[in-house]
Amino acid sequence: MIEHPSQGKLIVFEGPDGVGKSTIAEQLAYRLGEVGIPCEHLAFPVREPCSLGRLIDDLHHYAPGLGLGDVNPTSLQLMHIAAHIDAIEGRILPALRAGTWVILDRFWWSTWVYGGAFGVSECSLKAMIDLERLHWGRVNPDVLFLVERNIGASVDFDGLQGQILQGYRELAGREQVNSCVITLKNDTSVEDTLDAVWEAIKPFIRSLTKSRTTSSESQKDIQLTLLRDTIPNPTVVSRLSPAKPTIVYETYWRFAVERQEIFFRKL
């Protein structure tokens, strides 16, 4: 997790397709903005215009329309890692350093789970993810929500869906040592699920509020100190200080005495 208190928080939502994680992430970013916490909502791969993520996402989903045949699954996952690194270095880390919270839809977990489900070897996946983690440096999610939805008998636990769900659950168990991992059941309304997320991140919000209050008080102290430094010290004149006659003073009284003597001689 990020150690420096001035840095933003990294909140990640992971899980299989169709569980509602993107909606929850979007709504959380909106709610944080409402309470004055700067945040960015991003998704892996970042699909903004003219981005590497958009290009790779198009290659993934529209390869035939781009004149490509079948893409090897390992090559495809490696392209996704390239898009992740581009977003990590260009968007995510700079935002965190600036104190902005990042709400991230998907993490490298999806590369591991979906890559494995589609036949990429664990050896290749580990090498790819090690490269991505190198670019993350010491940054891990402050909270990672593994979103699940109760879809009951419609899941074939021996098939692809079951393999993906099991892959996420295994990762959640292993990664508890690196991040706070919370399994989030998205079986009610979006508002109820969002309230559960909000409750989980409340300690971070309180910490940020306290930090802002302390910073504001420190700034006030600095301003008062600067104000005191700019006010000149008053000049104190003691009434007991002995008078020091000047030349003008002595000349005036000498002239007055002489005029008095002339006046008395005329009487």
C-alpha positions as CSV (number, residue, x, y, z in Angstrom):
1,M,0.0,0.0,0.0
2,I,1.1,3.6,-0.5
3,E,2.9,4.8,2.6
4,H,3.2,8.6,2.1
5,P,0.1,10.3,3.6
6,S,0.1,13.0,0.9
7,Q,-0.4,10.5,-1.9
8,G,-3.7,9.4,-3.3
9,K,-5.4,6.1,-2.6
10,L,-5.6,3.3,-5.2
11,I,-9.0,1.6,-5.0
12,V,-9.4,-1.4,-7.4
13,F,-12.4,-3.4,-8.5
14,E,-11.9,-6.8,-9.9
15,G,-14.0,-9.8,-10.8
16,P,-15.5,-11.7,-13.7
17,D,-17.3,-10.0,-16.6
18,G,-20.9,-9.0,-15.9
19,V,-20.8,-8.7,-12.1
20,G,-21.3,-4.9,-12.1
21,K,-17.9,-3.8,-11.0
22,S,-17.7,-1.0,-13.7
23,T,-20.9,0.6,-12.5
24,I,-19.8,0.5,-8.8
25,A,-16.4,2.0,-9.7
26,E,-18.0,4.8,-11.7
27,Q,-20.5,5.6,-8.9
28,L,-17.8,5.6,-6.2
29,A,-15.7,8.1,-8.2
30,Y,-18.8,10.3,-8.5
31,R,-19.5,10.1,-4.7
32,L,-15.9,10.9,-3.8
33,G,-16.1,14.0,-6.1
34,E,-19.2,15.1,-4.3
35,V,-17.3,15.2,-0.9
36,G,-14.4,17.1,-2.4
37,I,-11.9,14.2,-2.9
38,P,-10.1,14.5,-6.2
39,C,-10.2,11.2,-8.1
40,E,-9.8,9.6,-11.5
41,H,-11.8,6.7,-12.7
42,L,-9.8,4.5,-15.1
43,A,-10.2,1.0,-16.5
44,F,-7.7,-1.5,-17.8
45,P,-7.0,-1.2,-20.7
46,V,-7.5,2.6,-20.7
47,R,-9.7,3.2,-23.7
48,E,-9.3,6.9,-24.2
49,P,-8.9,8.2,-27.8
50,C,-5.4,8.1,-29.2
51,S,-4.2,5.9,-26.3
52,L,-2.3,2.6,-26.6
53,G,-5.1,1.0,-24.5
54,R,-7.7,1.9,-27.1
55,L,-5.6,0.5,-29.9
56,I,-5.1,-2.8,-28.1
57,D,-8.7,-3.0,-27.1
58,D,-9.7,-2.6,-30.7
59,L,-7.2,-5.3,-31.7
60,H,-8.6,-7.6,-29.1
61,H,-12.3,-7.2,-30.0
62,Y,-12.2,-6.2,-33.7
63,A,-9.1,-8.0,-35.1
64,P,-10.9,-9.3,-38.3
65,G,-12.1,-5.8,-39.1
66,L,-8.6,-4.5,-38.8
67,G,-7.3,-7.1,-41.3
68,L,-5.9,-9.5,-38.6
69,G,-6.4,-13.2,-38.4
70,D,-6.4,-15.1,-35.1
71,V,-4.1,-13.6,-32.5
72,N,-2.1,-15.9,-30.3
73,P,-3.5,-15.7,-26.7
74,T,-0.1,-15.1,-25.2
75,S,0.6,-12.3,-27.7
76,L,-2.8,-10.8,-26.8
77,Q,-2.1,-10.8,-23.0
78,L,1.3,-9.3,-23.6
79,M,-0.3,-6.4,-25.5
80,H,-2.6,-5.9,-22.6
81,I,0.4,-5.7,-20.2
82,A,1.9,-3.1,-22.5
83,A,-1.3,-1.0,-22.3
84,H,-1.3,-1.4,-18.5
85,I,2.3,-0.1,-18.2
86,D,1.5,2.8,-20.5
87,A,-1.4,3.8,-18.2
88,I,0.6,3.1,-15.0
89,E,3.5,5.4,-16.0
90,G,1.5,8.0,-17.8
91,R,-1.6,8.4,-15.7
92,I,-1.9,6.4,-12.6
93,L,1.4,7.0,-10.7
94,P,1.5,10.8,-11.5
95,A,-2.1,11.1,-10.2
96,L,-1.3,9.2,-7.0
97,R,1.8,11.4,-6.4
98,A,-0.4,14.5,-6.9
99,G,-2.7,13.3,-4.1
100,T,-5.5,12.2,-6.5
101,W,-7.4,9.0,-5.7
102,V,-7.5,6.5,-8.5
103,I,-10.5,4.2,-8.9
104,L,-9.3,1.4,-11.2
105,D,-11.6,-1.0,-13.0
106,R,-9.4,-4.2,-13.3
107,F,-5.9,-4.9,-12.3
108,W,-3.2,-7.4,-13.4
109,W,-5.5,-10.0,-11.8
110,S,-7.5,-10.1,-14.9
111,T,-4.5,-10.9,-17.0
112,W,-3.7,-13.9,-14.8
113,V,-7.2,-15.2,-14.6
114,Y,-8.4,-14.7,-18.2
115,G,-5.0,-15.5,-19.6
116,G,-4.9,-18.8,-17.8
117,A,-8.5,-19.6,-18.8
118,F,-7.7,-19.1,-22.5
119,G,-4.6,-21.3,-22.4
120,V,-1.6,-19.0,-21.7
121,S,1.0,-20.9,-19.7
122,E,1.6,-19.9,-16.1
123,C,5.3,-19.4,-16.8
124,S,4.5,-16.8,-19.5
125,L,1.8,-15.1,-17.4
126,K,4.2,-14.8,-14.4
127,A,6.9,-13.2,-16.5
128,M,4.4,-10.7,-17.9
129,I,2.9,-9.8,-14.5
130,D,6.4,-9.5,-13.0
131,L,7.2,-6.9,-15.6
132,E,4.0,-5.0,-14.8
133,R,4.6,-5.1,-11.1
134,L,8.1,-3.8,-11.7
135,H,6.5,-0.6,-13.0
136,W,4.0,-0.4,-10.1
137,G,7.1,-0.3,-7.8
138,R,6.0,-0.3,-4.2
139,V,2.4,0.7,-5.0
140,N,-0.3,-1.9,-4.2
141,P,-4.0,-1.3,-4.0
142,D,-5.1,0.3,-0.7
143,V,-8.2,-1.7,-1.1
144,L,-9.1,-4.3,-3.8
145,F,-12.8,-5.3,-4.0
146,L,-13.4,-8.7,-5.6
147,V,-16.9,-8.3,-6.9
148,E,-19.2,-11.3,-7.1
149,R,-22.8,-11.8,-8.0
150,N,-25.0,-14.7,-7.1
151,I,-25.9,-16.2,-10.5
152,G,-26.7,-19.6,-9.0
153,A,-27.3,-22.6,-11.2
154,S,-26.5,-20.7,-14.4
155,V,-22.8,-21.1,-13.6
156,D,-21.1,-24.1,-15.0
157,F,-18.4,-24.6,-12.3
158,D,-16.6,-27.2,-14.4
159,G,-16.5,-24.9,-17.4
160,L,-15.0,-21.5,-18.3
161,Q,-17.1,-19.4,-16.0
162,G,-16.3,-21.7,-13.0
163,Q,-12.6,-21.6,-13.9
164,I,-12.6,-17.8,-14.0
165,L,-14.5,-17.5,-10.7
166,Q,-12.2,-20.0,-9.0
167,G,-9.1,-18.2,-10.4
168,Y,-10.2,-14.9,-8.8
169,R,-10.9,-16.5,-5.5
170,E,-7.5,-18.2,-5.4
171,L,-5.8,-14.9,-6.2
172,A,-7.8,-13.1,-3.4
173,G,-6.5,-15.6,-0.9
174,R,-2.8,-15.2,-2.1
175,E,-2.8,-11.5,-2.4
176,Q,-4.2,-10.7,1.1
177,V,-0.5,-10.3,2.2
178,N,0.0,-7.4,-0.2
179,S,-3.3,-5.6,-0.1
180,C,-6.6,-5.3,1.7
181,V,-8.8,-7.6,-0.3
182,I,-12.6,-7.5,0.3
183,T,-15.1,-9.8,-1.4
184,L,-18.1,-7.7,-2.3
185,K,-21.4,-9.4,-3.0
186,N,-23.3,-7.4,-5.5
187,D,-26.7,-9.0,-5.1
188,T,-28.8,-6.1,-4.1
189,S,-29.1,-2.5,-5.4
190,V,-26.2,-0.5,-6.6
191,E,-26.8,2.0,-3.8
192,D,-26.6,-0.8,-1.1
193,T,-23.4,-2.1,-2.7
194,L,-21.9,1.4,-2.9
195,D,-22.7,1.9,0.8
196,A,-20.8,-1.2,1.7
197,V,-17.8,0.1,-0.3
198,W,-18.1,3.5,1.3
199,E,-18.0,1.9,4.8
200,A,-14.9,0.0,3.9
201,I,-13.0,3.1,2.8
202,K,-14.2,5.4,5.6
203,P,-10.9,5.2,7.5
204,F,-9.1,6.6,4.5
205,I,-11.6,9.5,4.2
206,R,-11.3,10.3,7.9
207,S,-7.5,10.2,7.6
208,L,-7.6,12.6,4.7
209,T,-10.0,15.0,6.5
210,K,-7.8,15.0,9.6
211,S,-4.7,15.7,7.5
212,R,-6.5,18.6,5.7
213,T,-7.5,20.1,9.1
214,T,-4.0,19.8,10.5
215,S,-2.6,21.3,7.3
216,S,-5.1,24.2,7.5
217,E,-4.2,24.9,11.2
218,S,-0.5,24.8,10.4
219,Q,-1.0,27.2,7.5
220,K,-2.9,29.6,9.9
221,D,0.1,29.4,12.4
222,I,2.5,30.3,9.6
223,Q,0.4,33.2,8.5
224,L,0.2,34.6,12.0
225,T,4.0,34.2,12.4
226,L,4.5,36.1,9.1
227,L,2.1,38.8,10.2
228,R,3.9,39.3,13.6
229,D,7.2,39.5,11.7
230,T,6.0,42.3,9.5
231,I,4.7,44.5,12.4
232,P,7.4,46.9,13.6
233,N,8.2,47.0,17.3
234,P,6.8,50.2,19.0
235,T,9.2,52.9,20.1
236,V,8.9,53.4,23.9
237,V,9.7,56.8,25.3
238,S,10.2,56.8,29.1
239,R,8.9,59.8,31.0
240,L,11.7,59.5,33.4
241,S,14.4,59.9,30.8
242,P,16.4,63.1,31.6
243,A,15.9,66.0,29.2
244,K,18.9,66.9,27.0
245,P,18.9,70.7,26.2
246,T,19.8,71.6,22.7
247,I,21.6,74.7,21.4
248,V,18.4,76.3,20.3
249,Y,16.9,75.8,23.7
250,E,19.8,77.4,25.5
251,T,20.0,80.4,23.2
252,Y,16.3,81.1,23.6
253,W,16.5,81.2,27.4
254,R,19.7,83.2,27.5
255,F,18.0,85.9,25.3
256,A,15.0,85.9,27.6
257,V,17.1,86.5,30.7
258,E,18.9,89.4,29.1
259,R,15.7,91.1,28.1
260,Q,14.4,90.8,31.6
261,E,17.6,92.4,33.0
262,I,17.2,95.4,30.6
263,F,13.5,95.8,31.6
264,F,14.4,96.0,35.3
265,R,17.2,98.5,34.8
266,K,14.7,100.9,33.2
267,L,12.5,100.9,36.2
